[in-house]
Amino acid sequence: MAQMKKILVIGATGHVGGQVVSQLADTGVGVRALARTPATASLPAGVEVVPGDLTAPETLIPALDGVHAVYLTWPMLPGAAANSVIEVIAEHTHRIVLLSSGAVRDDVAEQGNPIGRAHALVEQPIRDSGLEWTFLRPYGFATNTLEWVPQIRAGDVVRGAYGAASSTLLHEADIAAVAVLALTTDKHVGARYELSGPTSLSRAEQVATIGAAIGRPLIWEEITPAQAKAQMHWVSPEFADFILDGLAAMVDTPGQPTATIQEVTGAPARGYAQWAADHAADFA
Ligand SMILES: NC(=O)c1ccc[n+]([C@@H]2O[C@H](COP(=O)([O-])OP(=O)(O)OC[C@H]3O[C@@H](n4cnc5c(N)ncnc54)[C@H](OP(=O)(O)O)[C@@H]3O)[C@@H](O)[C@H]2O)c1
Protein backbone atom coordinates (compact mmCIF):
# COMPACT_ATOMS: atom_id res chain seq x y z
CA MET A 1 0.00 0.00 0.00
CA ALA A 2 1.33 3.47 -0.89
CA GLN A 3 2.36 5.46 2.18
CA MET A 4 -0.08 8.27 2.98
CA LYS A 5 1.34 11.70 2.15
CA LYS A 6 2.23 13.66 5.26
CA ILE A 7 2.20 17.45 5.53
CA LEU A 8 4.16 19.44 8.11
CA VAL A 9 2.54 22.66 9.34
CA ILE A 10 5.00 25.22 10.72
CA GLY A 11 3.09 27.87 12.66
CA ALA A 12 0.44 25.30 13.54
CA THR A 13 -0.62 27.11 16.72
CA GLY A 14 -1.12 30.40 14.87
CA HIS A 15 -4.28 31.94 13.45
CA VAL A 16 -3.88 30.67 9.90
CA GLY A 17 -1.76 27.60 10.68
CA GLY A 18 -4.37 26.36 13.17
CA GLN A 19 -6.96 26.48 10.40
CA VAL A 20 -4.57 24.75 7.99
CA VAL A 21 -4.14 21.93 10.53
CA SER A 22 -7.85 21.40 11.09
CA GLN A 23 -8.81 21.70 7.40
CA LEU A 24 -6.04 19.25 6.42
CA ALA A 25 -7.18 16.85 9.14
CA ASP A 26 -10.71 17.07 7.69
CA THR A 27 -9.41 15.99 4.27
CA GLY A 28 -7.93 12.85 5.82
CA VAL A 29 -4.35 13.68 4.85
CA GLY A 30 -1.57 12.98 7.39
CA VAL A 31 -0.85 16.17 9.37
CA ARG A 32 2.13 16.86 11.56
CA ALA A 33 2.13 20.11 13.53
CA LEU A 34 5.33 21.84 14.62
CA ALA A 35 5.37 23.82 17.87
CA ARG A 36 8.14 25.18 20.03
CA THR A 37 6.37 23.81 23.10
CA PRO A 38 4.23 20.84 22.05
CA ALA A 39 3.00 20.25 25.62
CA THR A 40 1.01 23.49 25.62
CA ALA A 41 0.00 23.51 21.94
CA SER A 42 -3.77 23.23 21.64
CA LEU A 43 -4.45 21.27 18.45
CA PRO A 44 -7.21 18.96 17.22
CA ALA A 45 -7.21 15.45 18.69
CA GLY A 46 -5.30 12.96 16.61
CA VAL A 47 -2.90 15.50 15.12
CA GLU A 48 0.74 14.57 15.64
CA VAL A 49 2.61 17.44 17.35
CA VAL A 50 6.40 17.61 17.21
CA PRO A 51 8.94 20.06 18.64
CA GLY A 52 10.98 22.41 16.47
CA ASP A 53 12.20 25.99 16.28
CA LEU A 54 12.86 28.04 13.15
CA THR A 55 15.75 29.78 14.91
CA ALA A 56 17.52 26.39 15.15
CA PRO A 57 17.01 24.88 11.67
CA GLU A 58 18.54 21.51 12.63
CA THR A 59 15.57 20.97 15.00
CA LEU A 60 13.35 20.75 11.90
CA ILE A 61 15.09 17.64 10.54
CA PRO A 62 13.22 15.03 12.64
CA ALA A 63 9.95 16.91 12.02
CA LEU A 64 10.52 16.64 8.25
CA ASP A 65 10.98 12.89 8.23
CA GLY A 66 8.58 11.35 5.68
CA VAL A 67 7.02 14.72 4.87
CA HIS A 68 5.79 15.46 1.33
CA ALA A 69 4.91 19.15 1.71
CA VAL A 70 5.39 21.98 4.21
CA TYR A 71 3.18 24.92 5.13
CA LEU A 72 5.47 27.66 6.43
CA THR A 73 4.55 30.65 8.56
CA TRP A 74 7.45 33.04 8.86
CA PRO A 75 7.03 34.78 12.22
CA MET A 76 8.74 38.03 13.21
CA LEU A 77 12.24 36.70 12.57
CA PRO A 78 14.89 38.37 10.41
CA GLY A 79 14.20 37.44 6.78
CA ALA A 80 17.89 36.56 6.27
CA ALA A 81 17.54 33.68 8.74
CA ALA A 82 15.30 31.95 6.21
CA ASN A 83 18.21 30.76 4.03
CA SER A 84 19.27 27.94 6.31
CA VAL A 85 15.66 27.02 7.16
CA ILE A 86 14.76 26.67 3.47
CA GLU A 87 17.93 24.69 2.82
CA VAL A 88 16.91 22.13 5.46
CA ILE A 89 13.32 21.97 4.19
CA ALA A 90 14.46 21.51 0.56
CA GLU A 91 16.71 18.62 1.56
CA HIS A 92 13.81 16.69 3.10
CA THR A 93 10.66 17.46 1.16
CA HIS A 94 9.22 18.38 -2.27
CA ARG A 95 6.77 21.22 -1.85
CA ILE A 96 6.31 24.36 0.21
CA VAL A 97 3.41 26.75 0.66
CA LEU A 98 4.57 30.01 2.21
CA LEU A 99 2.34 32.41 4.11
CA SER A 100 3.96 35.52 2.67
CA SER A 101 2.41 39.00 2.43
CA GLY A 102 0.52 41.18 -0.03
CA ALA A 103 3.20 43.77 0.70
CA VAL A 104 5.67 41.89 -1.55
CA ARG A 105 5.88 43.51 -5.01
CA ASP A 106 7.26 41.76 -8.08
CA ASP A 107 7.53 44.97 -10.11
CA VAL A 108 10.22 46.71 -8.03
CA ALA A 109 13.96 46.16 -7.63
CA GLU A 110 13.77 46.85 -3.89
CA GLN A 111 10.78 46.25 -1.64
CA GLY A 112 9.28 49.52 -0.43
CA ASN A 113 8.39 48.63 3.17
CA PRO A 114 9.71 46.47 6.02
CA ILE A 115 6.98 43.81 5.74
CA GLY A 116 7.54 43.36 2.01
CA ARG A 117 11.30 43.25 2.55
CA ALA A 118 11.10 40.61 5.27
CA HIS A 119 8.82 38.32 3.25
CA ALA A 120 10.75 38.81 -0.01
CA LEU A 121 13.82 37.56 1.86
CA VAL A 122 11.94 34.33 2.60
CA GLU A 123 10.49 33.97 -0.91
CA GLN A 124 13.88 34.30 -2.62
CA PRO A 125 15.61 31.18 -1.22
CA ILE A 126 12.40 29.23 -1.86
CA ARG A 127 12.48 30.27 -5.55
CA ASP A 128 16.13 29.17 -5.68
CA SER A 129 15.60 25.89 -3.82
CA GLY A 130 14.16 23.58 -6.48
CA LEU A 131 11.09 23.02 -4.28
CA GLU A 132 7.62 23.22 -5.79
CA TRP A 133 6.30 26.43 -4.23
CA THR A 134 3.17 28.51 -3.82
CA PHE A 135 3.25 31.97 -2.24
CA LEU A 136 0.16 33.17 -0.41
CA ARG A 137 0.25 36.96 -0.35
CA PRO A 138 -2.59 38.06 1.90
CA TYR A 139 -3.58 41.61 2.78
CA GLY A 140 -4.80 42.45 6.29
CA PHE A 141 -6.10 39.68 8.54
CA ALA A 142 -9.38 40.09 10.41
CA THR A 143 -7.52 38.69 13.42
CA ASN A 144 -5.71 42.06 13.63
CA THR A 145 -8.92 43.45 15.08
CA LEU A 146 -8.54 41.18 18.10
CA GLU A 147 -6.45 44.13 19.33
CA TRP A 148 -9.83 45.62 20.37
CA VAL A 149 -10.68 42.68 22.69
CA PRO A 150 -9.56 44.43 25.93
CA GLN A 151 -11.50 47.62 25.10
CA ILE A 152 -14.66 45.72 24.09
CA ARG A 153 -14.52 43.51 27.17
CA ALA A 154 -14.23 46.67 29.28
CA GLY A 155 -17.06 48.69 27.69
CA ASP A 156 -18.92 49.78 24.58
CA VAL A 157 -16.41 52.33 23.25
CA VAL A 158 -13.42 51.50 21.05
CA ARG A 159 -10.87 54.29 20.79
CA GLY A 160 -8.47 54.35 17.88
CA ALA A 161 -6.96 56.46 15.11
CA TYR A 162 -8.16 56.61 11.52
CA GLY A 163 -11.66 55.17 12.01
CA ALA A 164 -12.33 55.93 8.34
CA ALA A 165 -9.45 53.69 7.17
CA SER A 166 -11.04 51.04 5.00
CA SER A 167 -9.67 47.55 4.31
CA THR A 168 -10.72 44.15 3.01
CA LEU A 169 -9.96 42.04 6.08
CA LEU A 170 -9.48 38.31 5.53
CA HIS A 171 -10.94 35.38 7.41
CA GLU A 172 -8.09 33.03 8.39
CA ALA A 173 -10.21 30.05 7.26
CA ASP A 174 -10.12 31.38 3.68
CA ILE A 175 -6.34 31.78 3.65
CA ALA A 176 -6.10 28.25 5.01
CA ALA A 177 -8.48 26.89 2.36
CA VAL A 178 -6.16 28.18 -0.37
CA ALA A 179 -3.15 26.75 1.48
CA VAL A 180 -4.76 23.32 1.75
CA LEU A 181 -5.44 23.18 -1.99
CA ALA A 182 -1.88 24.27 -2.77
CA LEU A 183 -0.50 21.63 -0.40
CA THR A 184 -2.64 18.74 -1.58
CA THR A 185 -3.16 19.30 -5.33
CA ASP A 186 -0.72 20.06 -8.16
CA LYS A 187 -2.54 23.00 -9.76
CA HIS A 188 -1.04 25.80 -7.71
CA VAL A 189 2.70 25.23 -8.11
CA GLY A 190 4.43 28.53 -8.96
CA ALA A 191 1.36 30.63 -8.11
CA ARG A 192 1.59 33.89 -6.17
CA TYR A 193 -1.86 34.53 -4.80
CA GLU A 194 -2.90 37.99 -3.65
CA LEU A 195 -5.65 37.31 -1.13
CA SER A 196 -8.20 39.65 0.39
CA GLY A 197 -11.58 39.64 2.04
CA PRO A 198 -14.67 40.34 -0.13
CA THR A 199 -15.49 43.94 0.81
CA SER A 200 -13.81 47.01 2.19
CA LEU A 201 -15.03 48.20 5.59
CA SER A 202 -13.82 51.14 7.66
CA ARG A 203 -12.48 50.52 11.15
CA ALA A 204 -15.55 52.22 12.60
CA GLU A 205 -17.75 49.86 10.54
CA GLN A 206 -15.70 46.87 11.71
CA VAL A 207 -16.36 47.84 15.34
CA ALA A 208 -20.09 48.19 14.63
CA THR A 209 -19.99 44.75 12.96
CA ILE A 210 -18.46 43.19 16.06
CA GLY A 211 -21.19 44.93 18.09
CA ALA A 212 -23.87 43.30 15.92
CA ALA A 213 -22.21 39.89 16.37
CA ILE A 214 -22.10 40.16 20.16
CA GLY A 215 -25.39 42.04 20.57
CA ARG A 216 -23.96 45.29 21.96
CA PRO A 217 -24.04 48.83 20.49
CA LEU A 218 -20.30 49.42 20.11
CA ILE A 219 -19.16 52.93 19.25
CA TRP A 220 -15.97 54.13 17.60
CA GLU A 221 -14.25 57.10 19.24
CA GLU A 222 -11.53 58.84 17.26
CA ILE A 223 -8.22 59.65 18.97
CA THR A 224 -5.17 61.30 17.44
CA PRO A 225 -2.41 59.24 15.81
CA ALA A 226 -0.05 60.42 18.57
CA GLN A 227 -2.44 59.10 21.25
CA ALA A 228 -2.78 55.81 19.37
CA LYS A 229 0.99 55.49 19.03
CA ALA A 230 1.44 55.99 22.77
CA GLN A 231 -0.76 52.91 23.35
CA MET A 232 1.02 50.66 20.83
CA HIS A 233 3.39 49.07 23.33
CA TRP A 234 3.66 45.79 21.43
CA VAL A 235 5.66 47.28 18.51
CA SER A 236 8.69 49.54 18.17
CA PRO A 237 7.99 53.28 17.69
CA GLU A 238 9.18 52.97 14.06
CA PHE A 239 6.82 50.08 13.40
CA ALA A 240 3.96 51.94 15.08
CA ASP A 241 4.57 54.83 12.63
CA PHE A 242 4.56 52.36 9.74
CA ILE A 243 1.20 50.91 10.87
CA LEU A 244 -0.33 54.36 11.41
CA ASP A 245 0.93 55.61 8.03
CA GLY A 246 -0.68 52.54 6.44
CA LEU A 247 -4.01 53.36 8.11
CA ALA A 248 -3.77 57.01 7.01
CA ALA A 249 -3.29 55.85 3.42
CA MET A 250 -6.38 53.60 3.67
CA VAL A 251 -8.56 56.61 4.52
CA ASP A 252 -8.02 58.04 1.04
CA THR A 253 -7.40 54.75 -0.76
CA PRO A 254 -9.59 51.93 0.61
CA GLY A 255 -8.30 48.38 0.19
CA GLN A 256 -9.58 46.81 -3.03
CA PRO A 257 -10.85 43.22 -2.96
CA THR A 258 -9.23 40.54 -5.11
CA ALA A 259 -11.25 37.64 -6.52
CA THR A 260 -8.53 35.07 -5.80
CA ILE A 261 -10.22 33.14 -2.99
CA GLN A 262 -13.34 32.57 -5.06
CA GLU A 263 -11.24 31.67 -8.13
CA VAL A 264 -9.06 29.17 -6.25
CA THR A 265 -11.55 27.58 -3.87
CA GLY A 266 -14.79 28.00 -5.84
CA ALA A 267 -16.45 29.55 -2.77
CA PRO A 268 -16.83 33.28 -2.07
CA ALA A 269 -14.49 34.75 0.51
CA ARG A 270 -16.04 34.98 3.97
CA GLY A 271 -17.04 38.52 4.96
CA TYR A 272 -16.05 40.37 8.11
CA ALA A 273 -19.53 39.82 9.62
CA GLN A 274 -18.93 36.07 9.35
CA TRP A 275 -15.53 36.47 10.99
CA ALA A 276 -17.02 38.55 13.82
CA ALA A 277 -19.72 35.90 14.39
CA ASP A 278 -17.10 33.14 14.42
CA HIS A 279 -15.06 35.12 16.99
CA ALA A 280 -17.91 36.50 19.13
CA ALA A 281 -16.67 34.50 22.12
CA ASP A 282 -13.26 36.21 21.92
CA PHE A 283 -14.88 39.61 22.53
CA ALA A 284 -17.37 38.52 25.21
N1 LIG B 1 -1.64 40.13 10.29
C1 LIG B 1 -1.76 40.47 9.02
O1 LIG B 1 -2.59 41.32 8.64
C2 LIG B 1 -0.89 39.83 8.00
C3 LIG B 1 -1.05 40.15 6.65
C4 LIG B 1 -0.21 39.52 5.69
C5 LIG B 1 0.74 38.60 6.11
N2 LIG B 1 0.86 38.31 7.45
C6 LIG B 1 1.87 37.35 7.85
O2 LIG B 1 1.26 36.23 8.46
C7 LIG B 1 2.20 35.63 9.38
C8 LIG B 1 1.52 35.40 10.72
O3 LIG B 1 0.53 34.41 10.54
P1 LIG B 1 -0.48 34.02 11.70
O4 LIG B 1 -1.25 35.23 12.11
O5 LIG B 1 -1.20 32.81 11.26
O6 LIG B 1 0.53 33.61 12.85
P2 LIG B 1 0.41 33.89 14.42
O7 LIG B 1 -0.99 33.66 14.87
O8 LIG B 1 1.08 35.19 14.71
O9 LIG B 1 1.29 32.70 15.00
C9 LIG B 1 2.68 32.63 14.82
C10 LIG B 1 3.07 31.17 14.72
O10 LIG B 1 4.49 31.12 14.50
C11 LIG B 1 5.03 30.15 15.40
N3 LIG B 1 6.39 30.55 15.73
C12 LIG B 1 6.80 31.73 16.25
N4 LIG B 1 8.13 31.72 16.40
C13 LIG B 1 8.56 30.50 15.99
C14 LIG B 1 9.84 29.88 15.91
N5 LIG B 1 10.96 30.49 16.30
N6 LIG B 1 9.90 28.62 15.43
C15 LIG B 1 8.77 27.94 15.04
N7 LIG B 1 7.55 28.49 15.08
C16 LIG B 1 7.44 29.75 15.56
C17 LIG B 1 4.12 30.13 16.61
O11 LIG B 1 4.21 28.84 17.17
P3 LIG B 1 4.60 28.47 18.68
O12 LIG B 1 4.67 29.76 19.44
O13 LIG B 1 3.52 27.55 19.14
O14 LIG B 1 5.90 27.76 18.58
C18 LIG B 1 2.75 30.36 15.96
O15 LIG B 1 2.21 29.11 15.56
C19 LIG B 1 3.40 36.58 9.46
O16 LIG B 1 4.40 36.14 8.60
C20 LIG B 1 2.79 37.88 8.93
O17 LIG B 1 3.78 38.76 8.40
C21 LIG B 1 0.07 38.88 8.39
Ligand as a Chemical Component Dictionary entry (heavy atoms), coordinates in Angstrom:
data_LIG
# 
_chem_comp.id                   LIG 
_chem_comp.type                 NON-POLYMER 
_chem_comp.pdbx_formal_charge   0 
_chem_comp.three_letter_code    LIG 
# 
loop_
_chem_comp_atom.comp_id 
_chem_comp_atom.atom_id 
_chem_comp_atom.alt_atom_id 
_chem_comp_atom.type_symbol 
_chem_comp_atom.charge 
_chem_comp_atom.model_Cartn_x 
_chem_comp_atom.model_Cartn_y 
_chem_comp_atom.model_Cartn_z 
_chem_comp_atom.pdbx_ordinal 
LIG N1  N1  N 0  -1.644 40.126 10.289 1  
LIG C1  C1  C 0  -1.763 40.474 9.015  2  
LIG O1  O1  O 0  -2.587 41.324 8.636  3  
LIG C2  C2  C 0  -0.890 39.826 8.002  4  
LIG C3  C3  C 0  -1.045 40.151 6.648  5  
LIG C4  C4  C 0  -0.210 39.522 5.691  6  
LIG C5  C5  C 0  0.737  38.605 6.111  7  
LIG N2  N2  N 1  0.859  38.305 7.449  8  
LIG C6  C6  C 0  1.872  37.346 7.853  9  
LIG O2  O2  O 0  1.260  36.230 8.462  10 
LIG C7  C7  C 0  2.201  35.631 9.376  11 
LIG C8  C8  C 0  1.523  35.404 10.717 12 
LIG O3  O3  O 0  0.527  34.412 10.540 13 
LIG P1  P1  P 0  -0.481 34.020 11.704 14 
LIG O4  O4  O 0  -1.248 35.232 12.109 15 
LIG O5  O5  O -1 -1.204 32.811 11.262 16 
LIG O6  O6  O 0  0.527  33.613 12.855 17 
LIG P2  P2  P 0  0.408  33.894 14.418 18 
LIG O7  O7  O 0  -0.993 33.664 14.872 19 
LIG O8  O8  O 0  1.079  35.194 14.708 20 
LIG O9  O9  O 0  1.287  32.700 14.998 21 
LIG C9  C9  C 0  2.676  32.630 14.824 22 
LIG C10 C10 C 0  3.072  31.173 14.720 23 
LIG O10 O10 O 0  4.489  31.120 14.505 24 
LIG C11 C11 C 0  5.033  30.151 15.398 25 
LIG N3  N3  N 0  6.391  30.550 15.728 26 
LIG C12 C12 C 0  6.799  31.732 16.252 27 
LIG N4  N4  N 0  8.132  31.720 16.404 28 
LIG C13 C13 C 0  8.561  30.504 15.990 29 
LIG C14 C14 C 0  9.837  29.877 15.915 30 
LIG N5  N5  N 0  10.964 30.492 16.298 31 
LIG N6  N6  N 0  9.897  28.616 15.432 32 
LIG C15 C15 C 0  8.770  27.940 15.036 33 
LIG N7  N7  N 0  7.546  28.490 15.080 34 
LIG C16 C16 C 0  7.441  29.751 15.558 35 
LIG C17 C17 C 0  4.122  30.128 16.605 36 
LIG O11 O11 O 0  4.212  28.839 17.165 37 
LIG P3  P3  P 0  4.598  28.467 18.676 38 
LIG O12 O12 O 0  4.667  29.763 19.441 39 
LIG O13 O13 O 0  3.517  27.546 19.135 40 
LIG O14 O14 O 0  5.899  27.760 18.580 41 
LIG C18 C18 C 0  2.752  30.355 15.963 42 
LIG O15 O15 O 0  2.213  29.114 15.561 43 
LIG C19 C19 C 0  3.395  36.584 9.456  44 
LIG O16 O16 O 0  4.403  36.141 8.603  45 
LIG C20 C20 C 0  2.792  37.883 8.933  46 
LIG O17 O17 O 0  3.776  38.760 8.404  47 
LIG C21 C21 C 0  0.068  38.880 8.388  48 
# 
loop_
_chem_comp_bond.comp_id 
_chem_comp_bond.atom_id_1 
_chem_comp_bond.atom_id_2 
_chem_comp_bond.value_order 
_chem_comp_bond.pdbx_ordinal 
LIG N1  C1  SING 1  
LIG C1  O1  DOUB 2  
LIG C1  C2  SING 3  
LIG C2  C3  SING 4  
LIG C2  C21 DOUB 5  
LIG C3  C4  DOUB 6  
LIG C4  C5  SING 7  
LIG C5  N2  DOUB 8  
LIG N2  C6  SING 9  
LIG N2  C21 SING 10 
LIG C6  O2  SING 11 
LIG C6  C20 SING 12 
LIG O2  C7  SING 13 
LIG C7  C8  SING 14 
LIG C7  C19 SING 15 
LIG C8  O3  SING 16 
LIG O3  P1  SING 17 
LIG P1  O4  DOUB 18 
LIG P1  O5  SING 19 
LIG P1  O6  SING 20 
LIG O6  P2  SING 21 
LIG P2  O7  DOUB 22 
LIG P2  O8  SING 23 
LIG P2  O9  SING 24 
LIG O9  C9  SING 25 
LIG C9  C10 SING 26 
LIG C10 O10 SING 27 
LIG C10 C18 SING 28 
LIG O10 C11 SING 29 
LIG C11 N3  SING 30 
LIG C11 C17 SING 31 
LIG N3  C12 SING 32 
LIG N3  C16 SING 33 
LIG C12 N4  DOUB 34 
LIG N4  C13 SING 35 
LIG C13 C14 SING 36 
LIG C13 C16 DOUB 37 
LIG C14 N5  SING 38 
LIG C14 N6  DOUB 39 
LIG N6  C15 SING 40 
LIG C15 N7  DOUB 41 
LIG N7  C16 SING 42 
LIG C17 O11 SING 43 
LIG C17 C18 SING 44 
LIG O11 P3  SING 45 
LIG P3  O12 DOUB 46 
LIG P3  O13 SING 47 
LIG P3  O14 SING 48 
LIG C18 O15 SING 49 
LIG C19 O16 SING 50 
LIG C19 C20 SING 51 
LIG C20 O17 SING 52 
# 
